[in-house]
């Protein structure tokens, strides 16, 4: 299973996805969304590999320090 997120408005934002697995280990994926605002995990990375509750924190950044596009 490949996980993805969508940034709205659709911009090529810098995306960070922080996962905490049921066993407490953490995984961080970073990259850039495409021009439609879609960010997908690399297919080589397995995230949902054990049963249980996962925690996800997602952050997206785009624009100038002032917040303007």
Backbone bond lengths (Angstrom), bond angles and torsions (degrees), N, CA, C in turn:
res aa  C-N    CA-C-N  psi(-1)  N-CA   C-N-CA  omega(-1)  CA-C   N-CA-C  phi
1 X - - - 1.445 - - 1.520 108.56 -
2 X 1.311 115.62 132.66 1.453 121.67 177.62 1.522 108.47 -104.37
3 X 1.316 116.64 129.65 1.460 121.31 177.41 1.523 109.35 -94.31
4 X 1.315 115.30 145.34 1.463 120.80 178.86 1.521 108.58 -144.11
5 X 1.317 115.20 161.12 1.456 121.10 174.22 1.516 108.21 -138.20
6 X 1.311 116.29 160.22 1.459 120.99 179.22 1.514 109.31 -124.52
7 X 1.321 115.48 130.70 1.459 122.88 178.15 1.522 107.81 -91.25
8 X 1.324 116.19 134.46 1.461 120.08 178.10 1.521 108.55 -129.79
9 X 1.336 119.04 125.88 1.451 127.40 5.50 1.529 111.13 -67.96
10 X 1.322 115.99 161.58 1.465 122.37 -175.98 1.519 110.84 -70.02
11 X 1.342 115.17 99.04 1.463 121.59 179.67 1.525 108.32 -138.44
12 X 1.337 117.41 156.58 1.463 120.72 178.03 1.535 111.75 -79.52
13 X 1.313 116.54 66.96 1.466 122.65 -175.54 1.524 111.51 -75.65
14 X 1.320 115.91 156.17 1.468 122.41 169.67 1.521 106.48 -76.55
15 X 1.336 117.38 127.28 1.463 121.88 -175.14 1.521 109.99 -120.57
16 X 1.332 115.62 136.64 1.457 122.39 172.04 1.524 107.42 -125.17
17 X 1.336 116.47 127.72 1.462 121.63 176.49 1.525 107.14 -120.54
18 X 1.341 116.36 119.17 1.463 122.53 -179.13 1.528 108.20 -108.97
19 X 1.318 116.26 118.99 1.460 122.26 -179.67 1.512 110.15 -109.22
20 X 1.335 116.00 138.82 1.458 121.10 168.77 1.520 106.69 -116.52
21 X 1.329 115.35 121.58 1.457 121.27 -177.82 1.529 109.92 -81.30
22 X 1.345 116.39 165.30 1.475 120.18 179.87 1.532 113.48 -57.18
23 X 1.335 117.86 -29.36 1.465 120.05 -179.94 1.528 112.75 -84.41
24 X 1.358 117.12 1.08 1.460 121.34 177.01 1.515 114.30 95.47
25 X 1.337 118.56 -10.84 1.465 119.59 178.09 1.521 109.41 -71.29
26 X 1.324 115.43 154.77 1.458 120.40 -177.41 1.516 110.89 -120.38
27 X 1.322 115.29 151.33 1.456 123.21 177.70 1.512 107.22 -137.94
28 X 1.338 117.14 134.40 1.453 121.95 178.95 1.524 108.47 -121.26
29 X 1.330 116.22 126.90 1.459 122.33 174.35 1.521 107.91 -112.99
30 X 1.337 116.27 133.32 1.457 120.79 178.74 1.519 108.90 -131.17
31 X 1.317 115.78 147.73 1.453 120.17 177.75 1.507 110.54 175.36
32 X 1.324 115.01 -166.02 1.450 120.87 -178.34 1.523 108.95 -119.39
33 X 1.332 115.58 134.80 1.462 120.37 173.62 1.523 108.77 -68.60
34 X 1.317 116.58 156.01 1.463 118.93 177.27 1.533 110.04 -78.15
35 X 1.318 117.36 -177.60 1.471 120.82 -175.33 1.530 112.77 -66.57
36 X 1.341 117.35 -16.00 1.464 121.03 174.69 1.524 111.93 -91.35
37 X 1.344 117.00 2.13 1.455 121.71 178.07 1.517 114.42 84.42
38 X 1.343 118.05 15.36 1.468 121.26 -177.71 1.522 110.34 -99.43
39 X 1.333 115.31 130.22 1.463 122.79 176.29 1.521 107.78 -121.98
40 X 1.338 117.34 125.99 1.466 122.03 178.95 1.521 109.72 -120.37
41 X 1.316 115.44 148.13 1.457 120.26 174.60 1.526 108.81 -69.06
42 X 1.333 117.71 150.89 1.465 119.77 172.41 1.537 109.27 -62.77
43 X 1.321 117.40 139.21 1.464 120.31 -178.18 1.522 112.44 -63.11
44 X 1.333 117.73 -21.59 1.461 121.07 -178.88 1.531 112.96 -76.78
45 X 1.339 118.01 -11.47 1.459 122.23 -177.68 1.532 109.20 -98.14
46 X 1.328 116.27 121.82 1.464 121.67 177.16 1.524 108.47 -97.19
47 X 1.324 116.31 119.79 1.465 120.55 -178.65 1.521 110.57 -104.56
48 X 1.320 117.09 -55.22 1.462 121.39 -176.97 1.528 108.78 -87.04
49 X 1.329 115.44 75.72 1.460 120.23 -173.82 1.525 113.99 -113.57
50 X 1.327 117.56 8.51 1.466 120.97 176.26 1.530 109.05 -152.65
51 X 1.329 117.78 150.66 1.464 119.81 179.85 1.530 111.16 -71.17
52 X 1.323 116.26 151.61 1.455 120.28 176.47 1.516 111.72 134.02
53 X 1.331 115.20 -167.91 1.455 122.59 -177.01 1.524 109.41 -96.29
54 X 1.311 115.38 129.00 1.459 122.90 176.71 1.519 108.68 -108.98
55 X 1.334 116.71 148.31 1.456 122.06 174.65 1.520 107.55 -115.79
56 X 1.331 116.80 134.25 1.458 122.52 179.62 1.513 109.63 -124.91
57 X 1.334 116.10 131.60 1.449 122.46 171.28 1.524 106.32 -120.79
58 X 1.319 116.64 121.64 1.458 121.09 -178.65 1.519 109.74 -116.95
59 X 1.330 115.81 137.47 1.461 122.43 179.45 1.525 107.77 -130.83
60 X 1.318 117.43 138.54 1.456 122.72 175.02 1.523 109.06 -130.97
61 X 1.337 115.49 135.79 1.461 121.34 -179.34 1.525 108.60 -130.49
62 X 1.345 115.58 134.63 1.457 120.50 177.58 1.514 108.64 -157.56
63 X 1.291 116.69 139.37 1.461 120.82 175.63 1.510 112.82 105.89
64 X 1.288 114.39 -169.66 1.449 121.80 -178.08 1.518 110.27 -83.96
65 X 1.309 116.91 168.53 1.466 121.66 179.65 1.531 111.52 -57.99
66 X 1.324 117.34 -25.24 1.462 121.35 -179.67 1.526 111.86 -77.76
67 X 1.336 116.60 -11.26 1.457 120.88 -176.85 1.524 113.38 93.83
68 X 1.336 116.38 -3.87 1.475 120.58 179.36 1.527 110.00 -77.96
69 X 1.337 115.35 150.96 1.469 119.88 177.61 1.477 110.46 -82.00
